[in-house]
Amino acid sequence: MDPVRLTLEQLRELRDDIAPRAARRSAASVHRRIDRWRSRAFFIAQCALAAATAWAIARYALGHKQPFFAPVAAMVCLGFSFGQRLRRVAEVMVGVAVGVGVGDLFVRVFGTGVLQLVFVIALAMSIAVLLGAGTLMATQAGVQAAIVTTLLPTDGAAFNRWLDAVLGGLVALAAATIAPAAAIRRPRQQATSVLNELSAILIETADGLRLDDHDAVTDALRRARESESLLDDLRSAAAEGVAVVRLSPFRRRHRGRVQEIADLVIPLDRAIRNIRVLVRRVAVSVWRDERMPDEYPMLLDRLADGTRLIAESLFEPAADVAAHRVLGELGRRTAVLPTPPGLSAVVVLGQMRSVIVDLLELTGTTYDEARELVPLRPDGLDEK
């Protein structure tokens, strides 16, 4: 009876705990959705205003009675990242021109019907592809051919629809020049997130090595492997930021700051790769009960400190000096350590030295200068 009674008590506790946990998850989900909406609120407002502006100009300035494609083209063009918009606007306009032209000519000669619809869509998309179109341009050609075939526009409507597409694209470009400040801040914030995550990974690795904690080093290795996705986000944010400051006349004064963050991507990529190898070798040594030098956890902690200071320096330039000092001291320390026994210890020492060089580059030091700050070891164990 006791086991049964214990099981029932556990079930009651589980039942009593389900409601609060469900409420917490629901609240967290609501917060995530609200945050997502806030991050996209500017884009939503931009699309709405651009679409309304394009429609109003086509309707009242050009006198088009049903300028439905002007707002559609504006929203389609704004729906891409900043660097893609010029090319996308051209694709939309050419796609519409091909679709409208083919559809209008085909309907005048062959009329409408199911077979005509199939043929005219295939023909319009084929012409677009032969012109070297991308997916968007070919799709727009097919859509417009289908609209012309099914709606039977009146005389002159074909040119009007293409003109609406041009107008919508131009309005989208004009709206895009009013870029949000978030596109400027986001690369720096993302770079800080990447560096802080790397610092946390190094600290967890040091703790796992110090305590011989299998779970800690396994989790650190998992996080190190997942850090690549953070770098992908940084690449995307940096490319968007660079495109904004190049194309928006209102944001060009930020070009130098944004380019500085974009220049961090390559050395940061190398640092992530080397840290991943370092963490993996530490994890292997813990799993296999291999002996590591007692000072390695402390060295990893200092490496984490240098990484954290670089993250702080992206917003507080004074921290850059501290990061440079910490990493320089660590580089000199690794040069005089005795050669460790065992493959894992040798690999970890070599990877630490490589990471130091990568991180020094993130402080603005050139690659050659960074190598000089990590002196050569007499045993030939050196960074790449």
C-alpha positions in Angstrom: 0.0 0.0 0.0 2.8 2.4 0.8 4.2 2.4 -2.7 0.7 3.0 -4.1 0.1 5.8 -1.6 3.4 7.4 -2.4 2.6 7.3 -6.1 -0.8 8.9 -5.5 0.8 11.6 -3.4 3.3 12.3 -6.2 0.4 12.5 -8.7 -1.4 15.0 -6.5 1.8 17.1 -6.2 2.3 16.9 -10.0 -1.4 17.9 -10.6 -1.0 20.9 -8.2 2.1 22.0 -9.9 0.8 21.7 -13.5 -1.4 24.8 -13.3 1.3 27.3 -12.1 3.7 25.9 -14.7 1.1 26.2 -17.4 0.4 29.8 -16.3 4.1 30.6 -16.4 4.6 29.1 -19.8 1.5 31.0 -21.1 2.8 34.3 -19.7 6.2 33.7 -21.2 4.6 33.0 -24.5 2.6 36.2 -24.4 5.7 38.2 -23.5 7.6 36.6 -26.4 4.7 37.5 -28.8 4.6 41.1 -27.6 8.3 41.5 -27.9 8.1 40.1 -31.4 5.4 42.6 -32.3 7.4 45.5 -30.8 10.5 44.5 -32.9 8.3 44.5 -36.0 6.1 47.5 -35.2 8.2 50.0 -37.3 8.1 47.6 -40.3 4.3 47.1 -40.0 3.7 50.9 -39.8 6.1 51.4 -42.7 4.3 48.9 -44.9 0.9 50.3 -44.0 1.9 53.9 -44.7 3.8 53.1 -47.9 0.9 51.0 -49.3 -1.6 53.8 -48.6 0.7 56.4 -50.1 1.2 54.4 -53.3 -2.6 53.8 -53.6 -3.4 57.5 -53.1 -0.9 58.7 -55.7 -2.0 56.1 -58.3 -5.7 56.9 -57.6 -5.7 60.6 -57.3 -2.6 61.8 -59.1 -2.6 59.3 -62.0 -6.3 58.8 -62.1 -6.3 55.0 -62.0 -9.6 53.7 -60.9 -8.4 50.4 -59.3 -4.7 50.8 -58.6 -4.6 47.6 -56.5 -1.1 46.6 -57.5 0.5 49.9 -56.3 0.1 49.1 -52.6 0.8 45.4 -53.2 4.1 46.2 -54.9 5.1 48.6 -52.1 4.5 46.0 -49.5 6.3 43.2 -51.5 9.3 45.4 -52.0 9.5 46.5 -48.3 9.2 42.9 -47.2 12.9 42.2 -47.9 16.0 43.1 -46.1 17.4 46.6 -46.9 20.2 45.4 -49.1 17.8 43.4 -51.3 15.3 46.1 -52.0 16.8 47.7 -55.1 17.1 44.4 -56.9 13.6 43.2 -55.7 12.0 46.4 -56.9 13.4 45.9 -60.4 12.3 42.2 -60.3 8.8 43.1 -59.4 8.5 45.8 -62.1 9.9 43.5 -64.8 7.9 40.6 -63.7 4.7 42.6 -63.8 5.6 44.0 -67.2 6.2 40.5 -68.6 3.0 39.1 -67.1 0.8 41.9 -68.1 2.2 42.1 -71.7 2.0 38.4 -72.3 -1.5 38.1 -70.7 -3.0 41.0 -72.5 -1.7 39.9 -75.9 -2.7 36.3 -75.4 -6.3 37.2 -74.3 -6.7 39.5 -77.3 -5.8 36.6 -79.6 -7.1 33.5 -77.9 -9.6 34.7 -75.4 -10.0 33.2 -71.9 -10.6 29.7 -70.5 -9.0 27.0 -68.4 -6.6 25.9 -71.1 -5.7 29.5 -71.9 -5.0 30.2 -68.3 -2.7 27.2 -68.0 -0.8 28.2 -71.1 -0.5 31.9 -70.5 0.9 31.4 -66.9 3.4 28.9 -68.2 4.4 31.2 -71.1 4.8 34.3 -68.9 6.9 32.4 -66.3 9.0 30.8 -69.0 9.8 34.1 -70.6 10.7 35.5 -67.2 13.0 32.6 -66.5 14.6 32.9 -69.9 15.3 36.6 -69.1 17.3 35.4 -66.1 14.6 36.1 -63.5 14.7 35.0 -59.9 11.8 33.3 -58.2 10.1 36.6 -57.3 10.2 37.9 -60.9 8.9 34.7 -62.4 6.1 34.5 -59.8 5.0 38.0 -60.5 5.0 37.3 -64.2 2.7 34.3 -63.6 0.4 36.2 -61.2 0.0 39.1 -63.5 -0.7 36.9 -66.5 -3.4 35.1 -64.5 -5.0 38.4 -63.4 -5.1 39.7 -66.9 -6.5 36.5 -68.2 -9.2 36.2 -65.6 -10.2 39.8 -65.0 -10.1 41.0 -68.6 -8.8 44.5 -68.1 -10.1 47.3 -70.3 -8.0 49.1 -72.9 -5.0 50.8 -71.3 -5.2 48.8 -68.1 -2.2 46.7 -68.9 0.1 49.8 -69.0 -1.6 51.2 -65.9 -0.9 48.1 -64.0 2.7 48.2 -64.8 2.8 51.9 -63.9 1.2 51.0 -60.6 4.0 48.5 -60.0 6.7 51.1 -60.8 4.9 53.6 -58.5 4.7 51.1 -55.7 8.3 50.2 -56.0 9.4 53.8 -56.0 7.3 54.5 -52.9 8.9 51.5 -51.2 12.3 52.8 -51.9 11.4 56.2 -50.6 10.0 54.7 -47.4 13.0 52.5 -47.0 15.3 55.5 -46.7 13.6 56.2 -43.4 15.3 53.3 -41.7 14.8 52.6 -38.0 17.7 53.2 -35.6 17.3 49.5 -34.5 19.1 48.5 -37.7 22.1 50.5 -36.5 22.0 49.2 -32.9 21.3 45.6 -33.6 24.7 44.5 -35.0 26.5 45.9 -31.9 23.9 44.2 -29.6 24.2 40.9 -31.4 28.0 41.0 -31.3 27.8 41.7 -27.5 25.5 38.7 -27.2 27.9 36.4 -29.0 30.9 37.5 -26.9 28.9 37.1 -23.7 27.8 33.7 -24.7 31.4 32.7 -25.4 32.5 34.0 -22.1 29.8 32.0 -20.3 30.9 28.9 -22.3 34.5 29.3 -21.1 33.4 29.8 -17.5 31.3 26.7 -17.6 34.2 24.8 -19.2 36.6 26.0 -16.5 34.1 25.0 -13.7 33.5 21.6 -15.3 37.3 20.9 -15.6 37.9 22.2 -12.0 35.1 20.0 -10.5 35.5 17.1 -12.9 31.8 17.6 -13.8 30.8 15.6 -16.8 27.4 17.3 -17.1 29.0 20.8 -17.1 31.5 20.1 -19.8 28.9 18.3 -21.9 26.6 21.3 -21.6 29.4 23.7 -22.5 30.2 21.6 -25.6 26.5 21.7 -26.6 26.5 25.5 -26.2 29.7 25.9 -28.1 28.3 24.0 -31.0 25.1 26.0 -31.0 27.1 29.3 -30.9 27.4 29.2 -34.7 23.8 30.2 -35.0 24.5 33.4 -33.0 27.2 34.2 -35.4 24.8 33.7 -38.4 22.5 36.2 -36.7 25.4 38.6 -36.4 26.3 38.3 -40.0 22.7 39.0 -41.0 22.5 42.0 -38.7 25.8 43.4 -39.8 24.8 43.0 -43.5 21.5 44.8 -42.9 23.2 47.6 -40.9 25.8 48.2 -43.6 23.1 48.3 -46.3 21.1 50.8 -44.3 24.0 53.2 -43.7 24.9 53.0 -47.4 21.5 53.5 -48.9 19.7 55.7 -46.3 20.8 59.3 -46.4 19.5 59.7 -42.9 21.9 57.1 -41.4 25.1 57.5 -43.3 26.8 59.3 -40.4 26.8 55.9 -38.6 28.7 54.1 -41.4 32.0 54.0 -39.5 30.5 52.5 -36.4 28.4 49.9 -38.3 31.4 48.9 -40.4 33.5 48.3 -37.3 31.1 45.7 -36.1 30.9 44.1 -39.5 34.7 43.8 -39.5 34.5 41.7 -36.3 32.7 38.9 -38.0 35.7 37.2 -39.5 38.0 37.1 -36.3 34.9 36.3 -34.2 34.2 33.3 -36.5 37.8 32.1 -36.0 37.4 32.6 -32.2 34.2 30.5 -32.1 35.8 27.7 -34.1 38.8 27.6 -31.9 36.8 27.8 -28.7 34.6 24.9 -29.9 37.7 22.7 -30.4 39.1 23.8 -27.0 35.8 22.9 -25.2 35.5 19.6 -27.0 39.1 18.6 -25.9 38.4 19.6 -22.3 35.2 17.6 -22.4 37.1 14.6 -23.8 39.6 14.8 -21.0 36.9 14.9 -18.3 35.0 12.0 -19.9 38.2 9.9 -20.0 39.5 11.0 -16.6 42.7 12.5 -18.2 44.9 14.6 -16.0 45.0 18.3 -16.8 47.4 20.9 -15.3 45.9 22.5 -12.2 46.1 26.0 -13.6 44.1 25.4 -16.7 40.8 26.3 -15.1 42.2 29.6 -14.0 43.5 30.3 -17.5 40.1 29.6 -18.9 38.5 31.9 -16.4 40.9 34.7 -17.4 40.2 34.0 -21.1 36.5 34.4 -20.2 37.3 37.7 -18.5 39.0 39.0 -21.6 36.1 37.9 -23.8 33.6 39.6 -21.5 35.6 42.8 -21.5 35.6 42.9 -25.3 31.8 42.6 -25.1 31.7 45.6 -22.8 34.1 47.6 -25.0 31.6 47.6 -27.8 29.5 50.1 -25.7 32.2 51.3 -23.2 35.5 52.0 -25.1 37.5 52.1 -21.9 37.0 48.4 -21.4 38.9 47.8 -24.6 42.2 48.7 -22.8 41.4 46.3 -20.0 40.6 43.5 -22.4 43.9 44.1 -24.3 45.8 44.0 -21.0 44.2 40.8 -19.7 44.7 39.0 -23.0 48.3 40.2 -23.3 49.1 38.9 -19.8 47.4 35.6 -20.6 49.4 35.3 -23.8 52.7 35.8 -22.0 51.6 33.3 -19.3 50.9 30.6 -21.8 54.3 31.1 -23.3 56.2 30.1 -20.2 54.0 27.2 -19.0 55.8 23.8 -18.9 54.9 21.5 -21.7 52.0 19.4 -20.4 51.8 15.6 -20.6 49.0 14.1 -22.6 47.5 15.0 -26.0 44.4 16.7 -24.5 46.4 19.1 -22.4 48.7 20.0 -25.3 45.7 20.6 -27.6 43.9 22.8 -24.9 47.0 24.9 -24.4 47.5 25.4 -28.2 43.8 26.3 -28.6 44.0 28.8 -25.8 46.8 30.5 -27.5 45.0 30.6 -30.8 41.9 32.0 -29.1 43.9 34.7 -27.5 45.2 35.8 -30.9 41.6 35.8 -32.3 40.3 37.9 -29.4 43.2 40.4 -29.6 42.1 41.1 -33.1 38.7 41.9 -31.9 40.2 44.7 -29.8 41.5 46.4 -33.0 45.0 44.8 -33.0 46.3 43.5 -36.3 47.0 39.8 -36.7 50.7 40.3 -36.8 50.6 42.5 -33.7 48.4 39.9 -31.9 50.9 37.2 -32.6 53.7 39.3 -31.2 51.7 39.7 -27.9 51.6 35.8 -27.6 55.3 35.0 -27.5 56.6 31.8 -29.1 57.1 28.8 -26.9 60.4 26.9 -26.9 58.6 23.6 -27.7 57.2 25.0 -30.9 53.6 24.8 -29.6 52.3 28.0 -31.2 49.1 29.6 -32.6 48.3 29.0 -36.3 
